[in-house]
């Protein structure tokens, strides 16, 4: 059998060239991936707000979106996706492509919803990447100016002696307002929770004399007090609120550590490109450190309380642990 050396040489050369091409491809892939990551963002970003337009959550998110556009150099489009106490919007975010182009506003009712066994949720904190905490809004109580209760100590003494007689308007079942009442009842202070569809209805219910107390954010109550519409009664925290410096805390009044607050932040799907996460986290941090943004939020009665991704994640996991303990879930 004779060997065709010329033909064999061509075959060998082809193999060498093919190997070179393959080697070149394998080396260029990481560079291409790196290039794509360094170009983030290169198209509009969607920020899902899982509530109706016009509320404080929505307004705060829109203020953030406007400033993020400047930092990121791309439009940040707010999309209100309502329903199921926020879960429809959150589900849409969690199922989105993890490329950094779909974000959502987050709050603690996300945790309440999946912990509640009645809801049978199959998603939780493991399905999101928490980017930054934006706001922590301390809960406070207010009464009408003509309320017979002059101070929180007198009020809580009456509550203890008359279980279930005093009513409190909340913004909904299993909100921080409701859970605080559950925690207080375990300590011997039983009150009647009157659940509404939100803060506006809760306030209307209280102003109409249908309940004794309304539970709201301390900043909102500050604004109502300035108008003379409602009188601050108590701050549900172990420290006084900057918005209600003259109002006793529940700890000062009855020595309890029961506290309630709303904490809002921003998240994207789990396993989002780390380069995108890093870029978003840096942009959010810069906006939240801007005195102008802090001031515009404070005018709304919302206190900017920044936490980075790691700290916000630890915070939310602690909320989850405490929620399980309080609710027995």
C-alpha positions in Angstrom: 0.0 0.0 0.0 1.5 3.3 -1.1 1.1 6.4 1.0 0.1 9.7 -0.7 2.3 12.0 1.2 0.9 15.1 -0.5 -2.6 14.2 0.5 -1.6 13.3 4.1 0.1 16.6 4.4 -3.1 18.4 3.5 -5.0 16.4 6.0 -2.5 17.2 8.7 -2.5 20.9 7.9 -6.3 20.9 8.0 -6.3 19.3 11.4 -3.8 21.9 12.7 -5.8 24.8 11.3 -9.0 23.4 12.8 -7.3 23.0 16.2 -6.1 26.6 15.9 -9.7 27.8 15.1 -11.2 25.9 18.1 -8.5 27.1 20.4 -9.1 30.6 19.3 -12.9 30.3 19.9 -12.3 28.9 23.4 -10.1 31.8 24.3 -12.4 34.5 22.8 -15.6 33.3 24.6 -14.7 34.8 28.1 -13.7 38.0 26.4 -17.0 38.3 24.6 -18.8 37.6 27.9 -16.7 40.1 29.7 -17.5 42.7 27.0 -21.2 42.1 27.3 -21.0 42.5 31.1 -19.0 45.7 30.8 -21.6 47.2 28.4 -24.4 46.8 31.0 -26.8 48.4 30.8 -27.3 49.0 27.1 -31.1 49.0 26.9 -34.1 50.2 29.1 -34.6 48.6 32.5 -38.0 47.7 33.9 -38.8 48.4 37.6 -41.9 46.5 38.7 -44.0 48.1 41.4 -46.4 45.5 42.7 -48.9 48.1 43.8 -51.2 50.6 42.3 -49.9 54.0 41.1 -50.1 56.9 43.4 -49.3 55.4 46.8 -46.1 56.2 48.8 -44.5 52.9 47.6 -45.1 53.9 44.0 -44.0 57.5 44.4 -40.8 56.5 46.2 -40.0 54.0 43.4 -40.6 56.6 40.7 -38.3 59.0 42.4 -35.7 56.3 42.5 -36.3 55.3 38.9 -35.8 58.9 37.7 -32.4 59.2 39.5 -31.3 55.7 38.4 -31.7 56.8 34.8 -29.1 59.5 35.3 -26.7 57.0 37.0 -27.1 54.2 34.6 -27.6 56.1 31.4 -30.6 54.2 30.3 -34.4 54.6 30.8 -35.8 53.0 33.9 -39.5 52.3 33.2 -41.8 51.8 36.1 -44.5 49.1 35.6 -47.3 48.8 38.1 -48.2 45.1 38.3 -51.0 44.7 40.9 -52.8 41.8 42.5 -52.4 39.1 45.2 -51.0 41.6 47.7 -48.0 42.2 45.5 -47.3 38.6 44.6 -48.2 38.9 40.9 -45.6 41.6 40.4 -43.0 39.7 42.4 -43.6 36.5 40.5 -43.1 38.3 37.2 -39.8 39.7 38.4 -38.6 36.3 39.8 -39.4 34.5 36.5 -37.7 37.2 34.3 -34.4 36.6 32.6 -31.6 37.2 35.2 -29.8 39.8 33.2 -30.3 42.9 35.3 -33.0 44.4 33.1 -36.0 43.5 35.4 -36.1 44.8 38.9 -38.8 45.2 41.5 -39.7 47.1 44.6 -39.6 44.8 47.6 -41.1 45.0 51.1 -41.7 42.7 54.1 -45.1 41.5 52.9 -43.2 39.4 50.4 -42.0 37.4 53.4 -45.4 37.3 55.1 -47.0 36.0 51.9 -44.8 33.0 51.4 -44.5 32.1 55.0 -48.3 32.0 55.4 -49.2 28.3 54.8 -52.6 29.3 53.4 -51.0 30.9 50.4 -49.0 27.8 49.4 -46.2 29.8 47.8 -43.3 27.9 46.2 -41.0 30.9 46.0 -39.1 32.8 48.7 -36.0 34.8 49.4 -33.9 32.2 47.6 -35.6 33.2 44.3 -34.4 36.9 44.5 -31.2 38.9 44.7 -31.7 41.7 47.1 -29.9 44.8 45.8 -30.4 47.5 48.5 -32.7 48.6 51.2 -34.2 52.0 50.4 -36.5 53.0 53.2 -37.4 51.9 56.8 -40.6 53.5 57.9 -41.4 53.2 61.6 -45.0 52.4 62.5 -46.9 54.8 64.8 -50.5 55.2 66.2 -52.7 58.2 66.0 -56.1 59.2 67.3 -58.6 61.9 66.5 -58.0 65.2 68.3 -61.1 64.7 70.4 -60.1 61.1 71.5 -60.6 60.4 75.2 -57.2 58.8 75.4 -54.6 61.5 76.4 -51.5 59.4 76.2 -50.3 55.9 75.3 -49.8 54.8 79.0 -53.4 55.6 79.8 -54.5 53.9 76.5 -52.6 50.7 77.2 -53.9 50.5 80.8 -57.4 50.7 79.4 -56.7 48.0 76.8 -55.3 45.6 79.4 -58.4 46.1 81.6 -60.8 45.9 78.7 -59.7 43.2 76.2 -61.0 43.7 72.6 -62.7 47.0 73.4 -60.3 49.3 71.6 -60.2 49.1 67.8 -57.3 49.8 65.5 -57.5 50.4 61.7 -54.7 48.6 59.8 -53.8 48.7 56.1 -54.5 45.0 55.7 -54.3 41.5 57.2 -50.8 40.4 58.1 -49.3 43.8 57.4 -46.8 45.1 60.0 -49.7 47.0 61.6 -51.7 43.7 62.1 -48.7 41.6 63.2 -47.9 44.2 65.9 -51.4 43.8 67.3 -50.9 40.0 67.4 -47.6 40.4 69.3 -49.2 42.8 71.8 -52.1 40.4 72.4 -49.6 37.7 73.4 -48.4 40.1 76.0 -51.9 40.7 77.4 -53.0 43.7 75.3 -55.8 42.5 73.2 -57.2 45.0 70.7 -59.7 44.7 67.8 -58.0 44.8 64.4 -60.1 46.5 61.6 -58.5 45.6 58.3 -58.8 48.0 55.3 -57.5 48.0 51.8 -54.7 50.4 52.5 -53.5 53.4 54.4 -56.0 55.8 52.8 -59.0 53.7 53.8 -57.5 53.1 57.3 -57.2 56.9 57.8 -60.7 57.6 56.5 -62.1 54.9 58.9 -60.3 56.5 61.8 -61.3 60.1 60.9 -64.9 59.0 60.5 -65.0 57.7 64.1 -65.4 54.1 63.1 -62.2 53.0 65.0 -60.3 54.4 68.0 -56.8 54.3 66.5 -55.2 54.3 63.1 -51.8 52.5 62.6 -49.6 54.2 60.0 -46.1 55.3 59.1 -44.6 57.8 61.5 -43.9 60.2 58.7 -47.5 60.2 57.6 -48.7 60.8 61.1 -46.3 63.7 61.4 -47.9 65.3 58.4 -51.4 64.7 59.8 -50.4 66.2 63.1 -49.1 69.3 61.4 -52.5 69.7 59.8 -54.3 69.1 63.1 -56.2 66.2 61.5 -54.9 63.4 63.9 -53.0 63.4 67.2 -49.9 61.2 67.6 -50.3 58.5 70.3 -47.4 56.1 70.2 -44.3 55.0 68.2 -44.0 51.2 67.9 -40.3 51.0 68.3 -37.7 51.1 71.0 -36.5 54.5 69.9 -38.4 57.6 69.2 -39.0 58.6 65.6 -37.2 61.6 64.1 -40.6 62.6 62.7 -42.4 62.4 66.1 -39.7 63.3 68.6 -42.2 64.2 71.4 -44.2 61.0 71.1 -43.5 58.1 73.5 -42.4 54.7 72.2 -44.3 51.6 73.2 -41.2 50.6 75.1 -41.2 53.8 77.1 -44.9 53.4 77.8 -45.2 49.7 78.8 -41.7 48.3 78.6 -42.4 46.0 75.6 -39.9 45.4 72.8 -42.8 45.1 70.2 -41.9 47.1 67.2 -43.4 47.5 63.7 -42.0 49.0 60.6 -42.1 48.9 56.8 -38.9 48.3 55.0 -38.7 48.8 51.2 -35.9 48.0 48.9 -35.1 46.7 45.4 -34.4 43.3 44.1 -33.9 41.3 40.9 -34.1 37.6 40.0 -31.8 35.1 41.7 -28.6 34.3 39.8 -28.6 37.6 38.1 -25.3 38.4 36.3 -22.9 39.5 39.1 -21.6 42.3 36.9 -25.1 43.7 36.6 -25.7 43.3 40.3 -22.5 45.2 41.1 -23.4 48.0 38.8 -27.0 48.3 40.1 -25.8 48.1 43.7 -23.3 50.9 43.1 -25.9 53.1 41.4 -28.5 52.6 44.2 -26.0 53.4 46.8 -25.0 56.6 45.1 -28.6 57.8 44.7 -29.5 57.0 48.3 -26.4 59.0 49.5 -27.6 62.1 47.5 -28.9 64.7 50.0 -31.4 65.9 47.4 -33.0 62.4 47.2 -33.0 62.1 51.0 -34.7 65.4 51.3 -37.4 64.6 48.7 -38.1 61.4 50.4 -38.3 63.1 53.8 -40.9 65.5 52.4 -43.0 62.5 51.8 -42.5 61.3 55.3 -40.2 58.5 54.2 -36.8 58.0 55.8 -34.0 56.7 53.6 -32.2 53.9 55.4 -29.7 52.4 53.0 -28.3 48.9 53.3 -26.1 47.2 50.7 -27.0 43.9 49.2 -25.3 41.7 51.9 -26.7 43.7 54.8 -30.2 43.9 53.2 -30.2 40.2 52.7 -29.2 39.6 56.4 -31.9 42.1 57.5 -34.6 40.3 55.5 -33.6 36.9 56.8 -33.8 38.3 60.3 -37.3 39.6 59.5 -38.2 36.1 58.3 -37.0 34.5 61.5 -38.9 36.9 63.7 -42.0 36.6 61.6 -42.0 32.8 62.0 -41.6 33.2 65.8 -44.5 35.7 66.1 -46.9 34.0 63.8 -46.0 30.4 64.5 -45.5 29.6 60.8 
